């Protein structure tokens, strides 16, 4: 289900009978047609156990199911919106950055400790992601939110990308990521940039970076 970008902060989705999509609660701005909005209370982001884990960590982001026939405008908090198309691969994105996404995509939750061990959990704290990240897999579109606009940086086997963890928004593809320290003598004497951690992404895919180090 493609989204049409109205401007940098609003997208429009077209719904037809038999389709469904999910959006963050409170993200509907306006709609035309016969469209229903119902709270998603069944652990939409990865099932019941994922929902319990997120709630225990205080990271649960409530969703609503959107169905019917018509068009819906989405936006939230004046944040910039970026539409990402998936063609069978997996998108890794912080849950509260999800504005809306195609209901045909398979949803899951990944514990950051399973991708990098202790450093994976440290990455979550440094980037503001917490202990979990959301995965969306399949064919469809996702609208994500960011501060100050987003740039897409390709990742190739011979050209990994290093990202400030707090500017990281999402990534997809066959990508490995790890948190590394950039601590040098300048940092030790108080003359460094203050960016003591870097997120290194390697493999084949793309990473989305926002023009800000501010968490949503």
Backbone as JSON Lines, residues from 0, in Angstrom:
{"i":0,"aa":"X","n":[0.85,-1.18,0.0],"ca":[0.0,0.0,0.0],"c":[0.89,1.24,0.0]}
{"i":1,"aa":"X","n":[1.01,1.92,-1.13],"ca":[1.91,3.07,-1.17],"c":[1.33,4.27,-0.44]}
{"i":2,"aa":"X","n":[2.22,5.09,0.08],"ca":[1.84,6.37,0.66],"c":[2.19,7.47,-0.34]}
{"i":3,"aa":"X","n":[1.37,8.5,-0.38],"ca":[1.67,9.66,-1.19],"c":[2.07,10.8,-0.26]}
{"i":4,"aa":"X","n":[3.25,11.35,-0.51],"ca":[3.73,12.43,0.34],"c":[3.03,13.73,-0.03]}
{"i":5,"aa":"X","n":[2.25,14.27,0.9],"ca":[1.56,15.55,0.67],"c":[2.55,16.69,0.82]}
{"i":6,"aa":"X","n":[3.33,16.66,1.88],"ca":[4.46,17.56,2.09],"c":[5.44,16.83,3.0]}
{"i":7,"aa":"X","n":[6.42,17.53,3.54],"ca":[7.46,16.85,4.31],"c":[6.95,16.3,5.63]}
{"i":8,"aa":"X","n":[5.72,16.68,6.04],"ca":[5.22,16.27,7.35],"c":[3.88,15.56,7.3]}
{"i":9,"aa":"X","n":[3.37,15.28,6.11],"ca":[2.08,14.61,5.96],"c":[2.13,13.61,4.82]}
{"i":10,"aa":"X","n":[1.47,12.46,5.01],"ca":[1.32,11.48,3.93],"c":[-0.14,11.08,3.82]}
{"i":11,"aa":"X","n":[-0.5,10.63,2.62],"ca":[-1.86,10.16,2.37],"c":[-1.81,8.69,1.98]}
{"i":12,"aa":"X","n":[-2.72,7.89,2.52],"ca":[-2.82,6.48,2.19],"c":[-4.2,6.2,1.6]}
{"i":13,"aa":"X","n":[-4.25,5.35,0.59],"ca":[-5.51,4.95,-0.03],"c":[-5.86,3.56,0.48]}
{"i":14,"aa":"X","n":[-7.06,3.42,1.05],"ca":[-7.54,2.14,1.56],"c":[-8.61,1.59,0.64]}
{"i":15,"aa":"X","n":[-8.55,0.28,0.41],"ca":[-9.6,-0.41,-0.34],"c":[-10.12,-1.55,0.52]}
{"i":16,"aa":"X","n":[-11.36,-1.98,0.3],"ca":[-11.93,-3.06,1.12],"c":[-11.05,-4.3,1.12]}
{"i":17,"aa":"X","n":[-10.88,-4.9,2.29],"ca":[-10.05,-6.09,2.42],"c":[-8.62,-5.79,2.81]}
{"i":18,"aa":"X","n":[-8.22,-4.53,2.71],"ca":[-6.88,-4.14,3.14],"c":[-6.93,-3.58,4.55]}
{"i":19,"aa":"X","n":[-5.79,-3.6,5.2],"ca":[-5.7,-2.96,6.51],"c":[-4.31,-2.35,6.65]}
{"i":20,"aa":"X","n":[-4.23,-1.39,7.52],"ca":[-2.94,-0.82,7.85],"c":[-2.93,-0.48,9.32]}
{"i":21,"aa":"X","n":[-1.75,-0.21,9.84],"ca":[-1.6,0.18,11.23],"c":[-1.0,1.58,11.28]}
{"i":22,"aa":"X","n":[-1.4,2.33,12.29],"ca":[-0.81,3.64,12.49],"c":[-0.67,3.9,13.98]}
{"i":23,"aa":"X","n":[0.19,4.85,14.29],"ca":[0.32,5.26,15.68],"c":[-0.98,5.96,16.09]}
{"i":24,"aa":"X","n":[-1.43,5.7,17.3],"ca":[-2.67,6.34,17.75],"c":[-2.49,7.85,17.8]}
{"i":25,"aa":"X","n":[-3.51,8.55,17.31],"ca":[-3.45,10.0,17.28],"c":[-2.8,10.55,16.03]}
{"i":26,"aa":"X","n":[-2.4,9.66,15.08],"ca":[-1.71,10.11,13.88],"c":[-2.65,10.47,12.74]}
{"i":27,"aa":"X","n":[-3.94,10.11,12.84],"ca":[-4.89,10.46,11.79],"c":[-5.19,11.95,11.84]}
{"i":28,"aa":"X","n":[-5.01,12.63,10.71],"ca":[-5.29,14.06,10.62],"c":[-6.65,14.34,9.97]}
{"i":29,"aa":"X","n":[-6.99,13.55,8.96],"ca":[-8.27,13.71,8.26],"c":[-8.49,12.48,7.39]}
{"i":30,"aa":"X","n":[-9.73,12.24,7.02],"ca":[-9.99,11.13,6.09],"c":[-11.26,11.39,5.3]}
{"i":31,"aa":"X","n":[-11.35,10.68,4.17],"ca":[-12.54,10.68,3.33],"c":[-12.99,9.24,3.15]}
{"i":32,"aa":"X","n":[-14.31,9.01,3.08],"ca":[-14.82,7.68,2.82],"c":[-15.28,6.97,4.07]}
{"i":33,"aa":"X","n":[-15.47,5.66,3.93],"ca":[-15.92,4.82,5.04],"c":[-14.7,4.12,5.64]}
{"i":34,"aa":"X","n":[-14.11,4.73,6.65],"ca":[-12.88,4.23,7.25],"c":[-13.1,4.05,8.74]}
{"i":35,"aa":"X","n":[-12.63,2.93,9.28],"ca":[-12.75,2.68,10.72],"c":[-11.37,2.65,11.36]}
{"i":36,"aa":"X","n":[-11.33,3.09,12.62],"ca":[-10.1,3.11,13.41],"c":[-10.37,2.4,14.73]}
{"i":37,"aa":"X","n":[-9.63,1.32,14.98],"ca":[-9.84,0.56,16.22],"c":[-8.51,0.36,16.94]}
{"i":38,"aa":"X","n":[-8.5,0.5,18.27],"ca":[-7.25,0.28,19.02],"c":[-6.75,-1.14,18.83]}
{"i":39,"aa":"X","n":[-5.46,-1.28,18.68],"ca":[-4.83,-2.59,18.53],"c":[-4.34,-3.03,19.9]}
{"i":40,"aa":"X","n":[-5.05,-3.97,20.51],"ca":[-4.7,-4.4,21.87],"c":[-4.18,-5.83,21.9]}
{"i":41,"aa":"X","n":[-3.88,-6.4,20.72],"ca":[-3.47,-7.8,20.68],"c":[-1.98,-7.98,20.42]}
{"i":42,"aa":"X","n":[-1.2,-7.0,20.82],"ca":[0.25,-7.15,20.65],"c":[0.66,-7.05,19.21]}
{"i":43,"aa":"X","n":[0.18,-6.01,18.51],"ca":[0.42,-5.88,17.09],"c":[1.88,-5.89,16.7]}
{"i":44,"aa":"X","n":[2.78,-5.5,17.56],"ca":[4.18,-5.44,17.21],"c":[4.9,-6.68,17.72]}
{"i":45,"aa":"X","n":[4.58,-7.8,17.1],"ca":[5.33,-9.02,17.4],"c":[4.62,-10.0,18.29]}
{"i":46,"aa":"X","n":[3.32,-9.79,18.55],"ca":[2.58,-10.75,19.33],"c":[2.58,-10.44,20.81]}
{"i":47,"aa":"X","n":[1.92,-11.33,21.58],"ca":[1.68,-11.09,23.0],"c":[2.97,-10.99,23.8]}
{"i":48,"aa":"X","n":[3.91,-11.92,23.59],"ca":[5.12,-11.9,24.4],"c":[5.97,-10.65,24.12]}
{"i":49,"aa":"X","n":[5.99,-10.23,22.85],"ca":[6.72,-9.01,22.53],"c":[6.06,-7.82,23.2]}
{"i":50,"aa":"X","n":[4.72,-7.8,23.21],"ca":[4.02,-6.7,23.84],"c":[4.32,-6.66,25.33]}
{"i":51,"aa":"X","n":[4.32,-7.85,25.98],"ca":[4.62,-7.9,27.41],"c":[6.04,-7.4,27.68]}
{"i":52,"aa":"X","n":[6.98,-7.84,26.84],"ca":[8.36,-7.4,27.02],"c":[8.52,-5.91,26.88]}
{"i":53,"aa":"X","n":[7.86,-5.34,25.88],"ca":[7.95,-3.9,25.68],"c":[7.31,-3.15,26.85]}
{"i":54,"aa":"X","n":[6.17,-3.62,27.3],"ca":[5.5,-2.93,28.39],"c":[6.32,-3.01,29.67]}
{"i":55,"aa":"X","n":[6.96,-4.15,29.9],"ca":[7.79,-4.29,31.09],"c":[8.96,-3.31,31.05]}
{"i":56,"aa":"X","n":[9.43,-3.02,29.84],"ca":[10.56,-2.09,29.69],"c":[10.08,-0.66,29.5]}
{"i":57,"aa":"X","n":[8.76,-0.45,29.49],"ca":[8.23,0.9,29.3],"c":[8.39,1.41,27.89]}
{"i":58,"aa":"X","n":[8.42,0.51,26.89],"ca":[8.68,0.91,25.51],"c":[7.51,0.62,24.59]}
{"i":59,"aa":"X","n":[6.35,0.33,25.13],"ca":[5.21,-0.02,24.29],"c":[4.65,1.24,23.61]}
{"i":60,"aa":"X","n":[4.43,1.16,22.3],"ca":[3.85,2.27,21.54],"c":[2.48,1.82,21.01]}
{"i":61,"aa":"X","n":[1.39,2.43,21.48],"ca":[0.05,1.98,21.07],"c":[-0.23,2.24,19.6]}
{"i":62,"aa":"X","n":[-0.85,1.26,18.96],"ca":[-1.21,1.35,17.55],"c":[-2.72,1.31,17.4]}
{"i":63,"aa":"X","n":[-3.18,1.7,16.21],"ca":[-4.57,1.48,15.86],"c":[-4.62,0.83,14.48]}
{"i":64,"aa":"X","n":[-5.66,0.0,14.29],"ca":[-5.89,-0.66,13.02],"c":[-6.81,0.21,12.18]}
{"i":65,"aa":"X","n":[-6.43,0.41,10.92],"ca":[-7.18,1.27,10.02],"c":[-7.7,0.41,8.87]}
{"i":66,"aa":"X","n":[-9.02,0.4,8.66],"ca":[-9.64,-0.42,7.62],"c":[-10.76,0.35,6.95]}
{"i":67,"aa":"X","n":[-11.17,-0.13,5.76],"ca":[-12.31,0.47,5.09],"c":[-12.01,0.84,3.65]}
{"i":68,"aa":"X","n":[-12.68,1.87,3.17],"ca":[-12.53,2.33,1.8],"c":[-12.47,3.85,1.81]}
{"i":69,"aa":"X","n":[-11.36,4.41,1.38],"ca":[-11.22,5.86,1.38],"c":[-9.76,6.27,1.41]}
{"i":70,"aa":"X","n":[-9.53,7.52,1.76],"ca":[-8.17,8.05,1.88],"c":[-7.99,8.63,3.27]}
{"i":71,"aa":"X","n":[-6.79,8.48,3.81],"ca":[-6.49,8.95,5.16],"c":[-5.2,9.77,5.12]}
{"i":72,"aa":"X","n":[-5.22,10.91,5.8],"ca":[-4.03,11.73,5.96],"c":[-3.41,11.45,7.33]}
{"i":73,"aa":"X","n":[-2.09,11.21,7.34],"ca":[-1.38,10.93,8.58],"c":[-0.26,11.95,8.81]}
{"i":74,"aa":"X","n":[-0.07,12.29,10.06],"ca":[1.03,13.14,10.49],"c":[1.0,13.15,12.01]}
{"i":75,"aa":"X","n":[2.1,13.54,12.63],"ca":[2.11,13.51,14.09],"c":[3.17,14.45,14.64]}
{"i":76,"aa":"X","n":[2.76,15.36,15.5],"ca":[3.69,16.21,16.22],"c":[4.5,17.16,15.37]}
{"i":77,"aa":"X","n":[4.13,17.35,14.1],"ca":[4.91,18.2,13.22],"c":[6.24,17.61,12.81]}
{"i":78,"aa":"X","n":[6.42,16.28,13.05],"ca":[7.68,15.63,12.68],"c":[7.76,15.44,11.17]}
{"i":79,"aa":"X","n":[8.97,15.43,10.65],"ca":[9.17,15.1,9.25],"c":[8.85,13.61,9.03]}
{"i":80,"aa":"X","n":[8.33,13.32,7.85],"ca":[7.93,11.95,7.53],"c":[8.73,11.45,6.33]}
{"i":81,"aa":"X","n":[9.21,10.23,6.44],"ca":[9.94,9.58,5.35],"c":[9.24,8.28,5.01]}
{"i":82,"aa":"X","n":[8.94,8.06,3.72],"ca":[8.31,6.82,3.27],"c":[9.39,5.86,2.8]}
{"i":83,"aa":"X","n":[9.36,4.64,3.33],"ca":[10.33,3.6,2.98],"c":[9.59,2.43,2.36]}
{"i":84,"aa":"X","n":[10.01,2.02,1.18],"ca":[9.41,0.86,0.52],"c":[10.23,-0.39,0.76]}
{"i":85,"aa":"X","n":[9.56,-1.47,1.13],"ca":[10.23,-2.76,1.35],"c":[9.85,-3.73,0.23]}
{"i":86,"aa":"X","n":[10.83,-4.47,-0.25],"ca":[10.6,-5.44,-1.33],"c":[11.05,-6.83,-0.89]}
{"i":87,"aa":"X","n":[10.59,-7.23,0.3],"ca":[10.9,-8.55,0.8],"c":[11.94,-8.57,1.9]}
{"i":88,"aa":"X","n":[12.6,-7.44,2.14],"ca":[13.61,-7.41,3.19],"c":[13.0,-6.93,4.5]}
{"i":89,"aa":"X","n":[13.84,-6.72,5.5],"ca":[13.38,-6.38,6.84],"c":[13.83,-4.97,7.21]}
{"i":90,"aa":"X","n":[12.91,-4.2,7.75],"ca":[13.21,-2.86,8.25],"c":[13.33,-2.93,9.76]}
{"i":91,"aa":"X","n":[14.4,-2.34,10.29],"ca":[14.6,-2.23,11.74],"c":[14.39,-0.77,12.11]}
{"i":92,"aa":"X","n":[13.44,-0.51,13.0],"ca":[13.09,0.86,13.3],"c":[12.56,0.96,14.73]}
{"i":93,"aa":"X","n":[12.86,2.08,15.38],"ca":[12.36,2.31,16.73],"c":[10.84,2.43,16.68]}
{"i":94,"aa":"X","n":[10.15,1.79,17.62],"ca":[8.69,1.71,17.57],"c":[8.01,3.07,17.54]}
{"i":95,"aa":"X","n":[8.5,4.02,18.34],"ca":[7.79,5.29,18.39],"c":[8.07,6.18,17.18]}
{"i":96,"aa":"X","n":[8.91,5.71,16.25],"ca":[9.11,6.42,14.99],"c":[8.12,6.0,13.92]}
{"i":97,"aa":"X","n":[7.36,4.94,14.17],"ca":[6.41,4.46,13.17],"c":[5.19,5.37,13.13]}
{"i":98,"aa":"X","n":[4.94,5.97,11.98],"ca":[3.73,6.76,11.79],"c":[2.6,5.87,11.3]}
{"i":99,"aa":"X","n":[2.86,5.12,10.23],"ca":[1.87,4.19,9.68],"c":[2.6,3.19,8.79]}
{"i":100,"aa":"X","n":[1.99,2.0,8.61],"ca":[2.61,1.01,7.75],"c":[1.58,0.03,7.23]}
{"i":101,"aa":"X","n":[1.92,-0.59,6.12],"ca":[1.08,-1.55,5.43],"c":[0.81,-2.76,6.33]}
{"i":102,"aa":"X","n":[-0.46,-3.13,6.46],"ca":[-0.84,-4.27,7.29],"c":[-0.36,-5.61,6.75]}
{"i":103,"aa":"X","n":[0.09,-5.66,5.5],"ca":[0.6,-6.9,4.93],"c":[2.0,-7.22,5.43]}
{"i":104,"aa":"X","n":[2.67,-6.26,6.02],"ca":[4.02,-6.5,6.52],"c":[3.99,-7.31,7.81]}
{"i":105,"aa":"X","n":[4.92,-8.24,7.94],"ca":[5.01,-9.05,9.15],"c":[5.75,-8.25,10.22]}
{"i":106,"aa":"X","n":[5.15,-8.21,11.41],"ca":[5.7,-7.42,12.5],"c":[6.42,-8.31,13.5]}
{"i":107,"aa":"X","n":[7.47,-7.77,14.07],"ca":[8.21,-8.5,15.09],"c":[8.92,-7.54,16.01]}
{"i":108,"aa":"X","n":[9.52,-8.1,17.06],"ca":[10.3,-7.32,18.01],"c":[11.63,-8.02,18.24]}
{"i":109,"aa":"X","n":[12.71,-7.27,18.16],"ca":[14.03,-7.84,18.39],"c":[14.64,-7.24,19.64]}
{"i":110,"aa":"X","n":[15.13,-8.1,20.51],"ca":[15.85,-7.66,21.71],"c":[17.25,-7.27,21.28]}
{"i":111,"aa":"X","n":[17.66,-6.03,21.56],"ca":[18.95,-5.54,21.09],"c":[20.12,-6.32,21.66]}
{"i":112,"aa":"X","n":[19.92,-6.97,22.81],"ca":[20.97,-7.79,23.38],"c":[21.29,-9.0,22.52]}
{"i":113,"aa":"X","n":[20.35,-9.38,21.64],"ca":[20.6,-10.53,20.76],"c":[21.43,-10.13,19.55]}
{"i":114,"aa":"X","n":[21.65,-8.85,19.35],"ca":[22.47,-8.38,18.24],"c":[23.58,-7.5,18.79]}
{"i":115,"aa":"X","n":[24.57,-8.15,19.31],"ca":[25.7,-7.4,19.85],"c":[25.89,-7.55,21.33]}
{"i":116,"aa":"X","n":[25.09,-8.41,21.97],"ca":[25.26,-8.66,23.39],"c":[25.14,-7.4,24.23]}
{"i":117,"aa":"X","n":[26.07,-7.25,25.17],"ca":[26.03,-6.09,26.05],"c":[26.14,-4.8,25.26]}
{"i":118,"aa":"X","n":[26.99,-4.79,24.22],"ca":[27.14,-3.57,23.42],"c":[25.85,-3.26,22.66]}
{"i":119,"aa":"X","n":[25.08,-4.29,22.32],"ca":[23.79,-4.05,21.69],"c":[22.85,-3.33,22.63]}
{"i":120,"aa":"X","n":[22.86,-3.73,23.9],"ca":[22.02,-3.05,24.89],"c":[22.53,-1.64,25.17]}
{"i":121,"aa":"X","n":[23.86,-1.49,25.2],"ca":[24.43,-0.15,25.37],"c":[24.02,0.73,24.21]}
{"i":122,"aa":"X","n":[24.03,0.16,23.0],"ca":[23.61,0.92,21.81],"c":[22.19,1.43,21.99]}
{"i":123,"aa":"X","n":[21.31,0.58,22.51],"ca":[19.93,0.98,22.71],"c":[19.81,2.15,23.66]}
{"i":124,"aa":"X","n":[20.61,2.15,24.71],"ca":[20.57,3.25,25.67],"c":[21.18,4.52,25.08]}
{"i":125,"aa":"X","n":[22.28,4.37,24.34],"ca":[22.95,5.54,23.75],"c":[22.07,6.2,22.7]}
{"i":126,"aa":"X","n":[21.4,5.37,21.86],"ca":[20.58,5.91,20.78],"c":[19.19,6.31,21.24]}
{"i":127,"aa":"X","n":[18.81,5.92,22.46],"ca":[17.47,6.21,22.94],"c":[16.45,5.16,22.56]}
{"i":128,"aa":"X","n":[16.9,4.04,21.95],"ca":[15.98,2.99,21.54],"c":[15.5,2.13,22.7]}
{"i":129,"aa":"X","n":[16.22,2.12,23.8],"ca":[15.87,1.2,24.87],"c":[16.41,-0.18,24.57]}
{"i":130,"aa":"X","n":[15.68,-1.21,25.01],"ca":[16.16,-2.59,24.88],"c":[15.58,-3.33,23.68]}
{"i":131,"aa":"X","n":[14.58,-2.76,23.02],"ca":[13.91,-3.44,21.92],"c":[13.88,-2.56,20.68]}
{"i":132,"aa":"X","n":[13.81,-3.2,19.52],"ca":[13.55,-2.49,18.28],"c":[12.5,-3.27,17.51]}
{"i":133,"aa":"X","n":[11.74,-2.58,16.67],"ca":[10.67,-3.2,15.9],"c":[11.19,-3.63,14.53]}
{"i":134,"aa":"X","n":[10.71,-4.78,14.05],"ca":[11.05,-5.24,12.71],"c":[9.78,-5.34,11.87]}
{"i":135,"aa":"X","n":[9.88,-4.95,10.62],"ca":[8.79,-5.08,9.65],"c":[9.37,-5.74,8.41]}
{"i":136,"aa":"X","n":[8.73,-6.83,7.96],"ca":[9.3,-7.62,6.87],"c":[8.25,-7.9,5.82]}
{"i":137,"aa":"X","n":[8.67,-7.9,4.54],"ca":[7.76,-8.25,3.46],"c":[7.77,-7.21,2.36]}
{"i":138,"aa":"X","n":[6.61,-7.12,1.67],"ca":[6.46,-6.16,0.59],"c":[5.41,-5.13,1.0]}
{"i":139,"aa":"X","n":[5.81,-3.88,1.04],"ca":[4.88,-2.83,1.43],"c":[5.62,-1.56,1.78]}
{"i":140,"aa":"X","n":[4.87,-0.59,2.28],"ca":[5.43,0.72,2.58],"c":[5.31,1.04,4.06]}
{"i":141,"aa":"X","n":[6.27,1.83,4.54],"ca":[6.31,2.26,5.93],"c":[6.56,3.76,5.95]}
{"i":142,"aa":"X","n":[5.81,4.49,6.76],"ca":[6.05,5.92,6.95],"c":[6.65,6.1,8.34]}
{"i":143,"aa":"X","n":[7.87,6.62,8.4],"ca":[8.54,6.82,9.68],"c":[8.74,8.31,9.94]}
{"i":144,"aa":"X","n":[8.9,8.66,11.22],"ca":[9.04,10.05,11.62],"c":[10.47,10.35,12.05]}
{"i":145,"aa":"X","n":[10.86,11.61,11.88],"ca":[12.21,12.03,12.25],"c":[12.21,13.53,12.51]}
{"i":146,"aa":"X","n":[13.29,13.99,13.12],"ca":[13.5,15.42,13.35],"c":[14.34,16.0,12.21]}
{"i":147,"aa":"X","n":[13.86,17.09,11.63],"ca":[14.69,17.85,10.7],"c":[14.92,17.22,9.34]}
{"i":148,"aa":"X","n":[14.14,16.24,8.95],"ca":[14.33,15.6,7.66],"c":[15.24,14.39,7.74]}
{"i":149,"aa":"X","n":[15.23,13.59,6.68],"ca":[15.95,12.31,6.66],"c":[16.74,12.18,5.36]}
{"i":150,"aa":"X","n":[17.91,11.58,5.46],"ca":[18.67,11.24,4.27],"c":[18.89,9.72,4.25]}
{"i":151,"aa":"X","n":[18.84,9.15,3.07],"ca":[19.07,7.71,2.89],"c":[20.51,7.51,2.44]}
{"i":152,"aa":"X","n":[21.27,6.72,3.19],"ca":[22.66,6.44,2.86],"c":[22.79,4.97,2.48]}
{"i":153,"aa":"X","n":[23.21,4.67,1.25],"ca":[23.4,3.26,0.87],"c":[24.57,2.63,1.59]}
{"i":154,"aa":"X","n":[24.43,1.33,1.89],"ca":[25.49,0.55,2.53],"c":[25.9,-0.54,1.56]}
{"i":155,"aa":"X","n":[27.16,-0.6,1.22],"ca":[27.67,-1.64,0.32],"c":[28.81,-2.4,1.01]}
{"i":156,"aa":"X","n":[29.11,-3.61,0.54],"ca":[30.15,-4.41,1.21],"c":[31.48,-3.69,1.34]}
{"i":157,"aa":"X","n":[31.81,-2.84,0.38],"ca":[33.09,-2.16,0.43],"c":[33.0,-0.76,1.04]}
{"i":158,"aa":"X","n":[31.78,-0.34,1.42],"ca":[31.62,1.0,1.98],"c":[30.64,0.99,3.15]}
{"i":159,"aa":"X","n":[31.11,0.6,4.34],"ca":[30.24,0.67,5.52],"c":[29.96,2.12,5.87]}
{"i":160,"aa":"X","n":[28.95,2.33,6.68],"ca":[28.54,3.67,7.07],"c":[28.63,3.78,8.6]}
{"i":161,"aa":"X","n":[29.19,4.88,9.08],"ca":[29.26,5.16,10.51],"c":[28.27,6.27,10.83]}
{"i":162,"aa":"X","n":[27.44,6.04,11.84],"ca":[26.35,6.96,12.15],"c":[26.4,7.32,13.63]}
{"i":163,"aa":"X","n":[26.11,8.57,13.92],"ca":[25.89,8.96,15.32],"c":[24.66,8.2,15.8]}
{"i":164,"aa":"X","n":[24.75,7.42,16.86],"ca":[23.58,6.62,17.29],"c":[22.32,7.43,17.53]}
{"i":165,"aa":"X","n":[22.46,8.68,17.96],"ca":[21.28,9.49,18.24],"c":[20.66,10.08,16.98]}
{"i":166,"aa":"X","n":[21.39,10.02,15.85],"ca":[20.84,10.48,14.58],"c":[20.26,9.32,13.76]}
{"i":167,"aa":"X","n":[20.49,8.1,14.22],"ca":[19.99,6.9,13.53],"c":[18.46,6.85,13.59]}
{"i":168,"aa":"X","n":[17.84,6.52,12.45],"ca":[16.39,6.38,12.38],"c":[15.98,4.94,12.12]}
{"i":169,"aa":"X","n":[16.54,4.32,11.08],"ca":[16.15,2.96,10.7],"c":[17.17,2.43,9.7]}
{"i":170,"aa":"X","n":[17.13,1.1,9.48],"ca":[17.91,0.54,8.39],"c":[17.21,-0.71,7.86]}
{"i":171,"aa":"X","n":[17.56,-1.09,6.64],"ca":[17.02,-2.33,6.08],"c":[18.05,-2.97,5.17]}
{"i":172,"aa":"X","n":[17.81,-4.23,4.84],"ca":[18.73,-4.98,4.01],"c":[19.51,-6.0,4.82]}
{"i":173,"aa":"X","n":[20.49,-6.59,4.16],"ca":[21.37,-7.57,4.82],"c":[22.51,-6.79,5.48]}
{"i":174,"aa":"X","n":[22.2,-6.23,6.64],"ca":[23.11,-5.28,7.29],"c":[23.49,-5.78,8.68]}
{"i":175,"aa":"X","n":[24.77,-5.7,8.98],"ca":[25.25,-5.97,10.33],"c":[25.57,-4.63,10.99]}
{"i":176,"aa":"X","n":[25.27,-4.54,12.25],"ca":[25.57,-3.27,12.92],"c":[26.2,-3.55,14.29]}
{"i":177,"aa":"X","n":[27.08,-2.65,14.66],"ca":[27.73,-2.78,15.96],"c":[28.06,-1.39,16.48]}
{"i":178,"aa":"X","n":[28.09,-1.28,17.78],"ca":[28.44,-0.02,18.42],"c":[29.92,-0.05,18.75]}
{"i":179,"aa":"X","n":[30.62,0.99,18.35],"ca":[32.05,1.07,18.64],"c":[32.35,2.38,19.34]}
{"i":180,"aa":"X","n":[33.4,2.38,20.11],"ca":[33.8,3.59,20.81],"c":[34.8,4.36,19.95]}
{"i":181,"aa":"X","n":[34.7,5.67,20.01],"ca":[35.6,6.53,19.26],"c":[36.42,7.37,20.23]}
{"i":182,"aa":"X","n":[36.72,6.77,21.36],"ca":[37.41,7.5,22.41],"c":[38.9,7.61,22.09]}
{"i":183,"aa":"X","n":[39.37,8.84,22.02],"ca":[40.77,9.08,21.74],"c":[41.35,10.03,22.77]}
{"i":184,"aa":"X","n":[42.58,10.44,22.54],"ca":[43.25,11.28,23.53],"c":[42.57,12.63,23.67]}
{"i":185,"aa":"X","n":[41.95,13.13,22.58],"ca":[41.26,14.42,22.66],"c":[40.07,14.32,23.61]}
{"i":186,"aa":"X","n":[39.37,13.18,23.57],"ca":[38.24,13.0,24.48],"c":[38.73,12.91,25.92]}
{"i":187,"aa":"X","n":[39.88,12.28,26.11],"ca":[40.4,12.11,27.46],"c":[40.75,13.45,28.1]}
{"i":188,"aa":"X","n":[41.16,14.41,27.27],"ca":[41.54,15.71,27.84],"c":[40.44,16.76,27.64]}
{"i":189,"aa":"X","n":[39.26,16.3,27.21],"ca":[38.14,17.21,27.12],"c":[38.08,18.04,25.86]}
{"i":190,"aa":"X","n":[38.78,17.61,24.79],"ca":[38.8,18.39,23.56],"c":[38.12,17.68,22.4]}
{"i":191,"aa":"X","n":[37.46,16.58,22.7],"ca":[36.82,15.83,21.63],"c":[35.49,16.43,21.24]}
{"i":192,"aa":"X","n":[34.85,15.81,20.25],"ca":[33.58,16.3,19.74],"c":[32.42,15.95,20.66]}
{"i":193,"aa":"X","n":[32.67,15.05,21.62],"ca":[31.59,14.6,22.49],"c":[30.89,13.37,21.95]}
{"i":194,"aa":"X","n":[31.2,12.95,20.71],"ca":[30.57,11.78,20.1],"c":[31.48,10.56,20.34]}
{"i":195,"aa":"X","n":[31.4,10.02,21.55],"ca":[32.31,8.95,21.96],"c":[31.9,7.6,21.39]}
{"i":196,"aa":"X","n":[30.64,7.49,20.85],"ca":[30.17,6.23,20.28],"c":[29.79,6.44,18.83]}
{"i":197,"aa":"X","n":[30.01,5.4,18.03],"ca":[29.58,5.39,16.64],"c":[28.86,4.08,16.36]}
{"i":198,"aa":"X","n":[27.84,4.14,15.52],"ca":[27.16,2.93,15.07],"c":[27.68,2.6,13.68]}
{"i":199,"aa":"X","n":[28.34,1.45,13.57],"ca":[28.91,1.03,12.29],"c":[27.97,0.02,11.62]}
{"i":200,"aa":"X","n":[27.54,0.33,10.39],"ca":[26.66,-0.56,9.64],"c":[27.38,-1.03,8.39]}
{"i":201,"aa":"X","n":[27.43,-2.34,8.2],"ca":[28.14,-2.92,7.07],"c":[27.28,-3.98,6.41]}
{"i":202,"aa":"X","n":[27.58,-4.29,5.15],"ca":[26.82,-5.28,4.4],"c":[26.2,-4.65,3.17]}
{"i":203,"aa":"X","n":[24.93,-4.99,2.89],"ca":[24.23,-4.45,1.73],"c":[22.85,-3.99,2.15]}
{"i":204,"aa":"X","n":[22.56,-2.72,1.94],"ca":[21.26,-2.18,2.32],"c":[21.31,-0.67,2.38]}
{"i":205,"aa":"X","n":[20.59,-0.09,3.33],"ca":[20.55,1.36,3.46],"c":[20.23,1.72,4.9]}
{"i":206,"aa":"X","n":[20.72,2.88,5.33],"ca":[20.42,3.41,6.65],"c":[19.82,4.79,6.47]}
{"i":207,"aa":"X","n":[18.86,5.13,7.32],"ca":[18.19,6.43,7.28],"c":[18.64,7.24,8.49]}
{"i":208,"aa":"X","n":[19.09,8.46,8.23],"ca":[19.69,9.31,9.26],"c":[18.93,10.62,9.3]}
{"i":209,"aa":"X","n":[18.59,11.07,10.5],"ca":[17.88,12.34,10.64],"c":[18.87,13.48,10.86]}
{"i":210,"aa":"X","n":[18.39,14.7,10.55],"ca":[19.25,15.89,10.67],"c":[19.19,16.46,12.07]}
{"i":211,"aa":"X","n":[19.28,15.6,13.07],"ca":[19.18,16.03,14.45],"c":[19.66,14.9,15.34]}
{"i":212,"aa":"X","n":[20.06,15.23,16.55],"ca":[20.41,14.2,17.53],"c":[19.34,14.13,18.62]}
{"i":213,"aa":"X","n":[18.14,14.61,18.29],"ca":[17.06,14.66,19.27],"c":[16.14,13.45,19.11]}
{"i":214,"aa":"X","n":[15.82,12.82,20.22],"ca":[14.88,11.68,20.21],"c":[13.46,12.21,20.09]}
{"i":215,"aa":"X","n":[12.61,11.42,19.43],"ca":[11.2,11.83,19.3],"c":[10.54,11.9,20.67]}
